[in-house]
């Protein structure tokens, strides 16, 4: 379940609550007031971690070489095909 942060307008406390996306929290957990505002939160973006010994330049070069091999194979296949010009 997602975690939401609420701010109570009665006691100015912030607290976290887990509930479904279509639900809301009704009462402050500190003072039981019903005057709450949900605080907007940034979503968590998790990035994949590369090995520490891998350098960015090495990864770029590897990707370029891989794409060169794919392009070379595509050229070979294209040169074997017969193209008709209907014009």
PDB file of N, CA, C and O in Angstrom:
ATOM      1  N   UNK A   1       0.833  -1.184   0.000  1.00  0.00           N
ATOM      2  CA  UNK A   1       0.000   0.000   0.000  1.00  0.00           C
ATOM      3  C   UNK A   1       0.879   1.250   0.000  1.00  0.00           C
ATOM      4  O   UNK A   1       1.967   1.257   0.576  1.00  0.00           O
ATOM      5  N   UNK A   2       0.394   2.302  -0.652  1.00  0.00           N
ATOM      6  CA  UNK A   2       1.158   3.548  -0.684  1.00  0.00           C
ATOM      7  C   UNK A   2       1.174   4.248   0.675  1.00  0.00           C
ATOM      8  O   UNK A   2       0.263   4.097   1.490  1.00  0.00           O
ATOM      9  N   UNK A   3       2.226   5.007   0.886  1.00  0.00           N
ATOM     10  CA  UNK A   3       2.372   5.788   2.109  1.00  0.00           C
ATOM     11  C   UNK A   3       2.036   7.239   1.791  1.00  0.00           C
ATOM     12  O   UNK A   3       2.522   7.793   0.805  1.00  0.00           O
ATOM     13  N   UNK A   4       1.207   7.849   2.625  1.00  0.00           N
ATOM     14  CA  UNK A   4       0.816   9.238   2.447  1.00  0.00           C
ATOM     15  C   UNK A   4       1.191  10.034   3.687  1.00  0.00           C
ATOM     16  O   UNK A   4       1.179   9.512   4.802  1.00  0.00           O
ATOM     17  N   UNK A   5       1.520  11.295   3.483  1.00  0.00           N
ATOM     18  CA  UNK A   5       1.855  12.198   4.585  1.00  0.00           C
ATOM     19  C   UNK A   5       0.712  13.196   4.728  1.00  0.00           C
ATOM     20  O   UNK A   5       0.258  13.787   3.748  1.00  0.00           O
ATOM     21  N   UNK A   6       0.265  13.370   5.945  1.00  0.00           N
ATOM     22  CA  UNK A   6      -0.799  14.314   6.250  1.00  0.00           C
ATOM     23  C   UNK A   6      -0.288  15.357   7.231  1.00  0.00           C
ATOM     24  O   UNK A   6       0.604  15.096   8.037  1.00  0.00           O
ATOM     25  N   UNK A   7      -0.881  16.554   7.142  1.00  0.00           N
ATOM     26  CA  UNK A   7      -0.592  17.635   8.093  1.00  0.00           C
ATOM     27  C   UNK A   7      -1.906  17.997   8.759  1.00  0.00           C
ATOM     28  O   UNK A   7      -2.908  18.252   8.092  1.00  0.00           O
ATOM     29  N   UNK A   8      -1.887  18.015  10.076  1.00  0.00           N
ATOM     30  CA  UNK A   8      -3.068  18.399  10.844  1.00  0.00           C
ATOM     31  C   UNK A   8      -3.079  19.911  10.987  1.00  0.00           C
ATOM     32  O   UNK A   8      -2.084  20.504  11.401  1.00  0.00           O
ATOM     33  N   UNK A   9      -4.197  20.537  10.647  1.00  0.00           N
ATOM     34  CA  UNK A   9      -4.315  21.986  10.801  1.00  0.00           C
ATOM     35  C   UNK A   9      -4.639  22.367  12.241  1.00  0.00           C
ATOM     36  O   UNK A   9      -4.532  23.536  12.611  1.00  0.00           O
ATOM     37  N   UNK A  10      -5.035  21.387  13.058  1.00  0.00           N
ATOM     38  CA  UNK A  10      -5.349  21.663  14.457  1.00  0.00           C
ATOM     39  C   UNK A  10      -4.101  21.764  15.317  1.00  0.00           C
ATOM     40  O   UNK A  10      -3.956  22.706  16.096  1.00  0.00           O
ATOM     41  N   UNK A  11      -3.189  20.789  15.181  1.00  0.00           N
ATOM     42  CA  UNK A  11      -1.991  20.776  16.043  1.00  0.00           C
ATOM     43  C   UNK A  11      -0.688  20.979  15.254  1.00  0.00           C
ATOM     44  O   UNK A  11       0.390  20.947  15.847  1.00  0.00           O
ATOM     45  N   UNK A  12      -0.765  21.186  13.931  1.00  0.00           N
ATOM     46  CA  UNK A  12       0.386  21.415  13.048  1.00  0.00           C
ATOM     47  C   UNK A  12       1.386  20.252  13.027  1.00  0.00           C
ATOM     48  O   UNK A  12       2.563  20.462  12.731  1.00  0.00           O
ATOM     49  N   UNK A  13       0.941  19.044  13.334  1.00  0.00           N
ATOM     50  CA  UNK A  13       1.809  17.865  13.282  1.00  0.00           C
ATOM     51  C   UNK A  13       1.716  17.220  11.904  1.00  0.00           C
ATOM     52  O   UNK A  13       0.688  17.298  11.230  1.00  0.00           O
ATOM     53  N   UNK A  14       2.807  16.584  11.503  1.00  0.00           N
ATOM     54  CA  UNK A  14       2.854  15.783  10.272  1.00  0.00           C
ATOM     55  C   UNK A  14       2.927  14.319  10.676  1.00  0.00           C
ATOM     56  O   UNK A  14       3.577  13.976  11.663  1.00  0.00           O
ATOM     57  N   UNK A  15       2.255  13.446   9.906  1.00  0.00           N
ATOM     58  CA  UNK A  15       2.329  12.017  10.182  1.00  0.00           C
ATOM     59  C   UNK A  15       2.119  11.239   8.891  1.00  0.00           C
ATOM     60  O   UNK A  15       1.547  11.753   7.930  1.00  0.00           O
ATOM     61  N   UNK A  16       2.584  10.002   8.879  1.00  0.00           N
ATOM     62  CA  UNK A  16       2.490   9.124   7.708  1.00  0.00           C
ATOM     63  C   UNK A  16       1.435   8.069   7.950  1.00  0.00           C
ATOM     64  O   UNK A  16       1.302   7.536   9.051  1.00  0.00           O
ATOM     65  N   UNK A  17       0.678   7.775   6.887  1.00  0.00           N
ATOM     66  CA  UNK A  17      -0.373   6.771   6.960  1.00  0.00           C
ATOM     67  C   UNK A  17      -0.287   5.922   5.697  1.00  0.00           C
ATOM     68  O   UNK A  17      -0.072   6.450   4.606  1.00  0.00           O
ATOM     69  N   UNK A  18      -0.455   4.610   5.838  1.00  0.00           N
ATOM     70  CA  UNK A  18      -0.526   3.696   4.702  1.00  0.00           C
ATOM     71  C   UNK A  18      -1.988   3.385   4.426  1.00  0.00           C
ATOM     72  O   UNK A  18      -2.708   2.917   5.308  1.00  0.00           O
ATOM     73  N   UNK A  19      -2.428   3.648   3.193  1.00  0.00           N
ATOM     74  CA  UNK A  19      -3.782   3.277   2.800  1.00  0.00           C
ATOM     75  C   UNK A  19      -3.856   3.217   1.285  1.00  0.00           C
ATOM     76  O   UNK A  19      -2.909   3.605   0.601  1.00  0.00           O
ATOM     77  N   UNK A  20      -4.966   2.738   0.758  1.00  0.00           N
ATOM     78  CA  UNK A  20      -5.159   2.606  -0.678  1.00  0.00           C
ATOM     79  C   UNK A  20      -5.223   3.959  -1.369  1.00  0.00           C
ATOM     80  O   UNK A  20      -5.411   4.991  -0.725  1.00  0.00           O
ATOM     81  N   UNK A  21      -5.065   3.940  -2.690  1.00  0.00           N
ATOM     82  CA  UNK A  21      -5.030   5.188  -3.461  1.00  0.00           C
ATOM     83  C   UNK A  21      -6.361   5.935  -3.427  1.00  0.00           C
ATOM     84  O   UNK A  21      -6.374   7.165  -3.463  1.00  0.00           O
ATOM     85  N   UNK A  22      -7.464   5.223  -3.360  1.00  0.00           N
ATOM     86  CA  UNK A  22      -8.778   5.864  -3.385  1.00  0.00           C
ATOM     87  C   UNK A  22      -9.304   6.178  -1.995  1.00  0.00           C
ATOM     88  O   UNK A  22     -10.435   6.650  -1.870  1.00  0.00           O
ATOM     89  N   UNK A  23      -8.539   5.937  -0.959  1.00  0.00           N
ATOM     90  CA  UNK A  23      -8.964   6.191   0.413  1.00  0.00           C
ATOM     91  C   UNK A  23      -8.345   7.491   0.921  1.00  0.00           C
ATOM     92  O   UNK A  23      -7.383   7.998   0.345  1.00  0.00           O
ATOM     93  N   UNK A  24      -8.902   8.017   1.993  1.00  0.00           N
ATOM     94  CA  UNK A  24      -8.337   9.175   2.679  1.00  0.00           C
ATOM     95  C   UNK A  24      -8.328   8.888   4.168  1.00  0.00           C
ATOM     96  O   UNK A  24      -9.072   8.036   4.654  1.00  0.00           O
ATOM     97  N   UNK A  25      -7.485   9.601   4.882  1.00  0.00           N
ATOM     98  CA  UNK A  25      -7.432   9.464   6.340  1.00  0.00           C
ATOM     99  C   UNK A  25      -8.291  10.569   6.927  1.00  0.00           C
ATOM    100  O   UNK A  25      -8.226  11.714   6.481  1.00  0.00           O
ATOM    101  N   UNK A  26      -9.092  10.234   7.920  1.00  0.00           N
ATOM    102  CA  UNK A  26     -10.088  11.173   8.433  1.00  0.00           C
ATOM    103  C   UNK A  26      -9.658  11.938   9.674  1.00  0.00           C
ATOM    104  O   UNK A  26     -10.050  13.094   9.831  1.00  0.00           O
ATOM    105  N   UNK A  27      -8.856  11.335  10.577  1.00  0.00           N
ATOM    106  CA  UNK A  27      -8.545  11.951  11.864  1.00  0.00           C
ATOM    107  C   UNK A  27      -7.045  12.054  12.085  1.00  0.00           C
ATOM    108  O   UNK A  27      -6.275  11.215  11.617  1.00  0.00           O
ATOM    109  N   UNK A  28      -6.644  13.086  12.799  1.00  0.00           N
ATOM    110  CA  UNK A  28      -5.256  13.242  13.210  1.00  0.00           C
ATOM    111  C   UNK A  28      -4.934  12.179  14.255  1.00  0.00           C
ATOM    112  O   UNK A  28      -5.739  11.927  15.152  1.00  0.00           O
ATOM    113  N   UNK A  29      -3.771  11.561  14.146  1.00  0.00           N
ATOM    114  CA  UNK A  29      -3.401  10.530  15.116  1.00  0.00           C
ATOM    115  C   UNK A  29      -2.887  11.140  16.425  1.00  0.00           C
ATOM    116  O   UNK A  29      -2.699  10.425  17.409  1.00  0.00           O
ATOM    117  N   UNK A  30      -2.661  12.447  16.440  1.00  0.00           N
ATOM    118  CA  UNK A  30      -2.167  13.110  17.649  1.00  0.00           C
ATOM    119  C   UNK A  30      -3.292  13.753  18.459  1.00  0.00           C
ATOM    120  O   UNK A  30      -3.376  13.565  19.673  1.00  0.00           O
ATOM    121  N   UNK A  31      -4.159  14.514  17.781  1.00  0.00           N
ATOM    122  CA  UNK A  31      -5.180  15.262  18.523  1.00  0.00           C
ATOM    123  C   UNK A  31      -6.616  14.893  18.132  1.00  0.00           C
ATOM    124  O   UNK A  31      -7.563  15.457  18.679  1.00  0.00           O
ATOM    125  N   UNK A  32      -6.786  13.966  17.206  1.00  0.00           N
ATOM    126  CA  UNK A  32      -8.095  13.497  16.725  1.00  0.00           C
ATOM    127  C   UNK A  32      -8.896  14.557  15.984  1.00  0.00           C
ATOM    128  O   UNK A  32     -10.105  14.403  15.814  1.00  0.00           O
ATOM    129  N   UNK A  33      -8.255  15.616  15.546  1.00  0.00           N
ATOM    130  CA  UNK A  33      -8.946  16.633  14.750  1.00  0.00           C
ATOM    131  C   UNK A  33      -9.263  16.060  13.378  1.00  0.00           C
ATOM    132  O   UNK A  33      -8.596  15.134  12.917  1.00  0.00           O
ATOM    133  N   UNK A  34     -10.287  16.615  12.720  1.00  0.00           N
ATOM    134  CA  UNK A  34     -10.664  16.119  11.391  1.00  0.00           C
ATOM    135  C   UNK A  34     -10.256  17.085  10.287  1.00  0.00           C
ATOM    136  O   UNK A  34     -10.639  16.890   9.133  1.00  0.00           O
ATOM    137  N   UNK A  35      -9.502  18.104  10.607  1.00  0.00           N
ATOM    138  CA  UNK A  35      -9.041  19.101   9.640  1.00  0.00           C
ATOM    139  C   UNK A  35      -7.632  18.737   9.173  1.00  0.00           C
ATOM    140  O   UNK A  35      -6.642  19.213   9.728  1.00  0.00           O
ATOM    141  N   UNK A  36      -7.551  17.871   8.126  1.00  0.00           N
ATOM    142  CA  UNK A  36      -6.265  17.373   7.629  1.00  0.00           C
ATOM    143  C   UNK A  36      -6.040  17.799   6.193  1.00  0.00           C
ATOM    144  O   UNK A  36      -6.988  17.958   5.424  1.00  0.00           O
ATOM    145  N   UNK A  37      -4.791  17.980   5.841  1.00  0.00           N
ATOM    146  CA  UNK A  37      -4.383  18.197   4.456  1.00  0.00           C
ATOM    147  C   UNK A  37      -3.353  17.150   4.092  1.00  0.00           C
ATOM    148  O   UNK A  37      -2.421  16.895   4.853  1.00  0.00           O
ATOM    149  N   UNK A  38      -3.520  16.542   2.927  1.00  0.00           N
ATOM    150  CA  UNK A  38      -2.510  15.592   2.458  1.00  0.00           C
ATOM    151  C   UNK A  38      -1.356  16.377   1.853  1.00  0.00           C
ATOM    152  O   UNK A  38      -1.573  17.274   1.039  1.00  0.00           O
ATOM    153  N   UNK A  39      -0.136  16.045   2.246  1.00  0.00           N
ATOM    154  CA  UNK A  39       1.063  16.738   1.770  1.00  0.00           C
ATOM    155  C   UNK A  39       1.549  16.022   0.514  1.00  0.00           C
ATOM    156  O   UNK A  39       1.794  14.816   0.554  1.00  0.00           O
ATOM    157  N   UNK A  40       1.695  16.748  -0.614  1.00  0.00           N
ATOM    158  CA  UNK A  40       2.184  16.112  -1.849  1.00  0.00           C
ATOM    159  C   UNK A  40       3.605  15.581  -1.661  1.00  0.00           C
ATOM    160  O   UNK A  40       4.437  16.238  -1.035  1.00  0.00           O
ATOM    161  N   UNK A  41       3.877  14.410  -2.194  1.00  0.00           N
ATOM    162  CA  UNK A  41       5.189  13.777  -2.082  1.00  0.00           C
ATOM    163  C   UNK A  41       5.710  13.454  -3.475  1.00  0.00           C
ATOM    164  O   UNK A  41       4.933  13.163  -4.384  1.00  0.00           O
ATOM    165  N   UNK A  42       7.017  13.507  -3.635  1.00  0.00           N
ATOM    166  CA  UNK A  42       7.643  13.109  -4.895  1.00  0.00           C
ATOM    167  C   UNK A  42       7.725  11.584  -4.937  1.00  0.00           C
ATOM    168  O   UNK A  42       8.027  10.957  -3.921  1.00  0.00           O
ATOM    169  N   UNK A  43       7.460  10.982  -6.092  1.00  0.00           N
ATOM    170  CA  UNK A  43       7.583   9.529  -6.188  1.00  0.00           C
ATOM    171  C   UNK A  43       9.041   9.101  -6.097  1.00  0.00           C
ATOM    172  O   UNK A  43       9.944   9.850  -6.469  1.00  0.00           O
ATOM    173  N   UNK A  44       9.257   7.909  -5.605  1.00  0.00           N
ATOM    174  CA  UNK A  44      10.605   7.366  -5.485  1.00  0.00           C
ATOM    175  C   UNK A  44      11.027   6.789  -6.831  1.00  0.00           C
ATOM    176  O   UNK A  44      10.347   5.921  -7.378  1.00  0.00           O
ATOM    177  N   UNK A  45      12.129   7.261  -7.358  1.00  0.00           N
ATOM    178  CA  UNK A  45      12.672   6.746  -8.611  1.00  0.00           C
ATOM    179  C   UNK A  45      13.949   5.991  -8.286  1.00  0.00           C
ATOM    180  O   UNK A  45      14.931   6.573  -7.826  1.00  0.00           O
ATOM    181  N   UNK A  46      13.924   4.710  -8.526  1.00  0.00           N
ATOM    182  CA  UNK A  46      15.078   3.883  -8.205  1.00  0.00           C
ATOM    183  C   UNK A  46      15.859   3.621  -9.486  1.00  0.00           C
ATOM    184  O   UNK A  46      15.305   3.167 -10.487  1.00  0.00           O
ATOM    185  N   UNK A  47      17.125   3.909  -9.438  1.00  0.00           N
ATOM    186  CA  UNK A  47      17.983   3.686 -10.597  1.00  0.00           C
ATOM    187  C   UNK A  47      18.789   2.424 -10.377  1.00  0.00           C
ATOM    188  O   UNK A  47      19.154   2.081  -9.253  1.00  0.00           O
ATOM    189  N   UNK A  48      19.059   1.742 -11.479  1.00  0.00           N
ATOM    190  CA  UNK A  48      19.876   0.541 -11.356  1.00  0.00           C
ATOM    191  C   UNK A  48      21.313   0.947 -11.052  1.00  0.00           C
ATOM    192  O   UNK A  48      21.801   1.961 -11.550  1.00  0.00           O
ATOM    193  N   UNK A  49      21.962   0.170 -10.253  1.00  0.00           N
ATOM    194  CA  UNK A  49      23.320   0.473  -9.832  1.00  0.00           C
ATOM    195  C   UNK A  49      24.293  -0.318 -10.699  1.00  0.00           C
ATOM    196  O   UNK A  49      24.201  -1.541 -10.801  1.00  0.00           O
ATOM    197  N   UNK A  50      25.208   0.386 -11.309  1.00  0.00           N
ATOM    198  CA  UNK A  50      26.226  -0.247 -12.138  1.00  0.00           C
ATOM    199  C   UNK A  50      27.395  -0.666 -11.252  1.00  0.00           C
ATOM    200  O   UNK A  50      27.609  -0.079 -10.191  1.00  0.00           O
ATOM    201  N   UNK A  51      28.144  -1.668 -11.674  1.00  0.00           N
ATOM    202  CA  UNK A  51      29.329  -2.052 -10.903  1.00  0.00           C
ATOM    203  C   UNK A  51      30.295  -0.876 -10.777  1.00  0.00           C
ATOM    204  O   UNK A  51      30.418  -0.071 -11.701  1.00  0.00           O
ATOM    205  N   UNK A  52      30.976  -0.775  -9.643  1.00  0.00           N
ATOM    206  CA  UNK A  52      31.856   0.368  -9.392  1.00  0.00           C
ATOM    207  C   UNK A  52      33.047   0.404 -10.334  1.00  0.00           C
ATOM    208  O   UNK A  52      33.580   1.478 -10.612  1.00  0.00           O
ATOM    209  N   UNK A  53      33.475  -0.759 -10.835  1.00  0.00           N
ATOM    210  CA  UNK A  53      34.629  -0.766 -11.723  1.00  0.00           C
ATOM    211  C   UNK A  53      34.244  -0.456 -13.173  1.00  0.00           C
ATOM    212  O   UNK A  53      35.120  -0.313 -14.026  1.00  0.00           O
ATOM    213  N   UNK A  54      32.954  -0.352 -13.455  1.00  0.00           N
ATOM    214  CA  UNK A  54      32.484  -0.041 -14.802  1.00  0.00           C
ATOM    215  C   UNK A  54      32.438   1.474 -14.975  1.00  0.00           C
ATOM    216  O   UNK A  54      31.865   2.184 -14.149  1.00  0.00           O
ATOM    217  N   UNK A  55      33.037   1.956 -16.039  1.00  0.00           N
ATOM    218  CA  UNK A  55      33.056   3.386 -16.301  1.00  0.00           C
ATOM    219  C   UNK A  55      32.037   3.707 -17.380  1.00  0.00           C
ATOM    220  O   UNK A  55      31.710   2.862 -18.214  1.00  0.00           O
ATOM    221  N   UNK A  56      31.544   4.921 -17.357  1.00  0.00           N
ATOM    222  CA  UNK A  56      30.518   5.340 -18.308  1.00  0.00           C
ATOM    223  C   UNK A  56      31.026   5.216 -19.736  1.00  0.00           C
ATOM    224  O   UNK A  56      30.310   4.717 -20.604  1.00  0.00           O
ATOM    225  N   UNK A  57      32.232   5.657 -19.988  1.00  0.00           N
ATOM    226  CA  UNK A  57      32.799   5.582 -21.337  1.00  0.00           C
ATOM    227  C   UNK A  57      32.878   4.161 -21.852  1.00  0.00           C
ATOM    228  O   UNK A  57      32.643   3.912 -23.035  1.00  0.00           O
ATOM    229  N   UNK A  58      33.209   3.217 -20.967  1.00  0.00           N
ATOM    230  CA  UNK A  58      33.281   1.812 -21.380  1.00  0.00           C
ATOM    231  C   UNK A  58      31.904   1.277 -21.767  1.00  0.00           C
ATOM    232  O   UNK A  58      31.774   0.517 -22.727  1.00  0.00           O
ATOM    233  N   UNK A  59      30.878   1.678 -21.017  1.00  0.00           N
ATOM    234  CA  UNK A  59      29.517   1.223 -21.331  1.00  0.00           C
ATOM    235  C   UNK A  59      29.044   1.809 -22.657  1.00  0.00           C
ATOM    236  O   UNK A  59      28.376   1.130 -23.437  1.00  0.00           O
ATOM    237  N   UNK A  60      29.390   3.071 -22.910  1.00  0.00           N
ATOM    238  CA  UNK A  60      29.005   3.715 -24.166  1.00  0.00           C
ATOM    239  C   UNK A  60      29.698   3.031 -25.337  1.00  0.00           C
ATOM    240  O   UNK A  60      29.066   2.733 -26.350  1.00  0.00           O
ATOM    241  N   UNK A  61      30.991   2.784 -25.197  1.00  0.00           N
ATOM    242  CA  UNK A  61      31.726   2.105 -26.262  1.00  0.00           C
ATOM    243  C   UNK A  61      31.169   0.709 -26.523  1.00  0.00           C
ATOM    244  O   UNK A  61      31.061   0.296 -27.677  1.00  0.00           O
ATOM    245  N   UNK A  62      30.819  -0.016 -25.479  1.00  0.00           N
ATOM    246  CA  UNK A  62      30.242  -1.353 -25.651  1.00  0.00           C
ATOM    247  C   UNK A  62      28.911  -1.272 -26.395  1.00  0.00           C
ATOM    248  O   UNK A  62      28.634  -2.104 -27.259  1.00  0.00           O
ATOM    249  N   UNK A  63      28.091  -0.283 -26.067  1.00  0.00           N
ATOM    250  CA  UNK A  63      26.812  -0.122 -26.752  1.00  0.00           C
ATOM    251  C   UNK A  63      27.022   0.239 -28.221  1.00  0.00           C
ATOM    252  O   UNK A  63      26.302  -0.254 -29.089  1.00  0.00           O
ATOM    253  N   UNK A  64      27.996   1.090 -28.503  1.00  0.00           N
ATOM    254  CA  UNK A  64      28.290   1.469 -29.894  1.00  0.00           C
ATOM    255  C   UNK A  64      28.751   0.254 -30.685  1.00  0.00           C
ATOM    256  O   UNK A  64      28.296   0.046 -31.810  1.00  0.00           O
ATOM    257  N   UNK A  65      29.638  -0.544 -30.123  1.00  0.00           N
ATOM    258  CA  UNK A  65      30.125  -1.743 -30.816  1.00  0.00           C
ATOM    259  C   UNK A  65      28.995  -2.732 -31.069  1.00  0.00           C
ATOM    260  O   UNK A  65      28.927  -3.350 -32.132  1.00  0.00           O
ATOM    261  N   UNK A  66      28.117  -2.878 -30.097  1.00  0.00           N
ATOM    262  CA  UNK A  66      26.982  -3.783 -30.263  1.00  0.00           C
ATOM    263  C   UNK A  66      26.076  -3.309 -31.399  1.00  0.00           C
ATOM    264  O   UNK A  66      25.615  -4.116 -32.207  1.00  0.00           O
ATOM    265  N   UNK A  67      25.824  -2.006 -31.459  1.00  0.00           N
ATOM    266  CA  UNK A  67      24.985  -1.465 -32.521  1.00  0.00           C
ATOM    267  C   UNK A  67      25.672  -1.544 -33.877  1.00  0.00           C
ATOM    268  O   UNK A  67      25.004  -1.732 -34.893  1.00  0.00           O
ATOM    269  N   UNK A  68      26.986  -1.406 -33.913  1.00  0.00           N
ATOM    270  CA  UNK A  68      27.718  -1.565 -35.173  1.00  0.00           C
ATOM    271  C   UNK A  68      27.555  -2.985 -35.714  1.00  0.00           C
ATOM    272  O   UNK A  68      27.361  -3.184 -36.913  1.00  0.00           O
ATOM    273  N   UNK A  69      27.637  -3.972 -34.812  1.00  0.00           N
ATOM    274  CA  UNK A  69      27.475  -5.365 -35.232  1.00  0.00           C
ATOM    275  C   UNK A  69      26.064  -5.598 -35.771  1.00  0.00           C
ATOM    276  O   UNK A  69      25.893  -6.296 -36.771  1.00  0.00           O
ATOM    277  N   UNK A  70      25.065  -5.028 -35.126  1.00  0.00           N
ATOM    278  CA  UNK A  70      23.685  -5.173 -35.590  1.00  0.00           C
ATOM    279  C   UNK A  70      23.523  -4.518 -36.956  1.00  0.00           C
ATOM    280  O   UNK A  70      22.881  -5.089 -37.838  1.00  0.00           O
ATOM    281  N   UNK A  71      24.088  -3.340 -37.144  1.00  0.00           N
ATOM    282  CA  UNK A  71      24.006  -2.628 -38.421  1.00  0.00           C
ATOM    283  C   UNK A  71      24.718  -3.398 -39.527  1.00  0.00           C
ATOM    284  O   UNK A  71      24.222  -3.470 -40.652  1.00  0.00           O
ATOM    285  N   UNK A  72      25.869  -3.967 -39.219  1.00  0.00           N
ATOM    286  CA  UNK A  72      26.622  -4.741 -40.201  1.00  0.00           C
ATOM    287  C   UNK A  72      25.811  -5.948 -40.656  1.00  0.00           C
ATOM    288  O   UNK A  72      25.777  -6.255 -41.848  1.00  0.00           O
ATOM    289  N   UNK A  73      25.160  -6.636 -39.724  1.00  0.00           N
ATOM    290  CA  UNK A  73      24.330  -7.785 -40.067  1.00  0.00           C
ATOM    291  C   UNK A  73      23.136  -7.354 -40.912  1.00  0.00           C
ATOM    292  O   UNK A  73      22.769  -8.044 -41.863  1.00  0.00           O
ATOM    293  N   UNK A  74      22.524  -6.214 -40.573  1.00  0.00           N
ATOM    294  CA  UNK A  74      21.379  -5.719 -41.342  1.00  0.00           C
ATOM    295  C   UNK A  74      21.802  -5.359 -42.763  1.00  0.00           C
ATOM    296  O   UNK A  74      21.048  -5.589 -43.708  1.00  0.00           O
ATOM    297  N   UNK A  75      23.003  -4.793 -42.924  1.00  0.00           N
ATOM    298  CA  UNK A  75      23.504  -4.466 -44.267  1.00  0.00           C
ATOM    299  C   UNK A  75      23.711  -5.719 -45.102  1.00  0.00           C
ATOM    300  O   UNK A  75      23.394  -5.739 -46.292  1.00  0.00           O
ATOM    301  N   UNK A  76      24.248  -6.775 -44.473  1.00  0.00           N
ATOM    302  CA  UNK A  76      24.451  -8.040 -45.192  1.00  0.00           C
ATOM    303  C   UNK A  76      23.125  -8.604 -45.668  1.00  0.00           C
ATOM    304  O   UNK A  76      23.002  -9.028 -46.818  1.00  0.00           O
ATOM    305  N   UNK A  77      22.138  -8.610 -44.795  1.00  0.00           N
ATOM    306  CA  UNK A  77      20.826  -9.131 -45.153  1.00  0.00           C
ATOM    307  C   UNK A  77      20.181  -8.293 -46.241  1.00  0.00           C
ATOM    308  O   UNK A  77      19.543  -8.835 -47.144  1.00  0.00           O
ATOM    309  N   UNK A  78      20.338  -6.977 -46.170  1.00  0.00           N
ATOM    310  CA  UNK A  78      19.744  -6.093 -47.167  1.00  0.00           C
ATOM    311  C   UNK A  78      20.416  -6.257 -48.524  1.00  0.00           C
ATOM    312  O   UNK A  78      19.751  -6.147 -49.554  1.00  0.00           O
ATOM    313  N   UNK A  79      21.724  -6.519 -48.544  1.00  0.00           N
ATOM    314  CA  UNK A  79      22.421  -6.661 -49.823  1.00  0.00           C
ATOM    315  C   UNK A  79      22.041  -7.964 -50.526  1.00  0.00           C
ATOM    316  O   UNK A  79      22.189  -8.065 -51.744  1.00  0.00           O
ATOM    317  N   UNK A  80      21.558  -8.953 -49.793  1.00  0.00           N
ATOM    318  CA  UNK A  80      21.153 -10.221 -50.393  1.00  0.00           C
ATOM    319  C   UNK A  80      19.761 -10.156 -51.011  1.00  0.00           C
ATOM    320  O   UNK A  80      19.416 -10.991 -51.848  1.00  0.00           O
ATOM    321  N   UNK A  81      18.959  -9.171 -50.608  1.00  0.00           N
ATOM    322  CA  UNK A  81      17.599  -9.084 -51.099  1.00  0.00           C
ATOM    323  C   UNK A  81      17.557  -8.347 -52.434  1.00  0.00           C
ATOM    324  O   UNK A  81      18.396  -7.494 -52.720  1.00  0.00           O
ATOM    325  N   UNK A  82      16.563  -8.698 -53.241  1.00  0.00           N
ATOM    326  CA  UNK A  82      16.370  -8.073 -54.530  1.00  0.00           C
ATOM    327  C   UNK A  82      15.253  -7.051 -54.395  1.00  0.00           C
ATOM    328  O   UNK A  82      14.168  -7.371 -53.910  1.00  0.00           O
ATOM    329  N   UNK A  83      15.518  -5.816 -54.826  1.00  0.00           N
ATOM    330  CA  UNK A  83      14.521  -4.759 -54.729  1.00  0.00           C
ATOM    331  C   UNK A  83      14.056  -4.410 -56.126  1.00  0.00           C
ATOM    332  O   UNK A  83      14.855  -4.213 -57.041  1.00  0.00           O
ATOM    333  N   UNK A  84      12.730  -4.339 -56.268  1.00  0.00           N
ATOM    334  CA  UNK A  84      12.144  -3.980 -57.548  1.00  0.00           C
ATOM    335  C   UNK A  84      11.739  -2.533 -57.518  1.00  0.00           C
ATOM    336  O   UNK A  84      11.187  -2.058 -56.526  1.00  0.00           O
ATOM    337  N   UNK A  85      12.006  -1.824 -58.595  1.00  0.00           N
ATOM    338  CA  UNK A  85      11.597  -0.440 -58.722  1.00  0.00           C
ATOM    339  C   UNK A  85      10.458  -0.403 -59.720  1.00  0.00           C
ATOM    340  O   UNK A  85      10.666  -0.626 -60.913  1.00  0.00           O
ATOM    341  N   UNK A  86       9.243  -0.119 -59.237  1.00  0.00           N
ATOM    342  CA  UNK A  86       8.053  -0.126 -60.083  1.00  0.00           C
ATOM    343  C   UNK A  86       7.871   1.183 -60.848  1.00  0.00           C
ATOM    344  O   UNK A  86       6.913   1.295 -61.613  1.00  0.00           O
ATOM    345  N   UNK A  87       8.723   2.154 -60.683  1.00  0.00           N
ATOM    346  CA  UNK A  87       8.571   3.446 -61.354  1.00  0.00           C
ATOM    347  C   UNK A  87       9.063   3.392 -62.750  1.00  0.00           C
ATOM    348  O   UNK A  87       9.010   4.394 -63.463  1.00  0.00           O
TER     349      UNK A  87
END
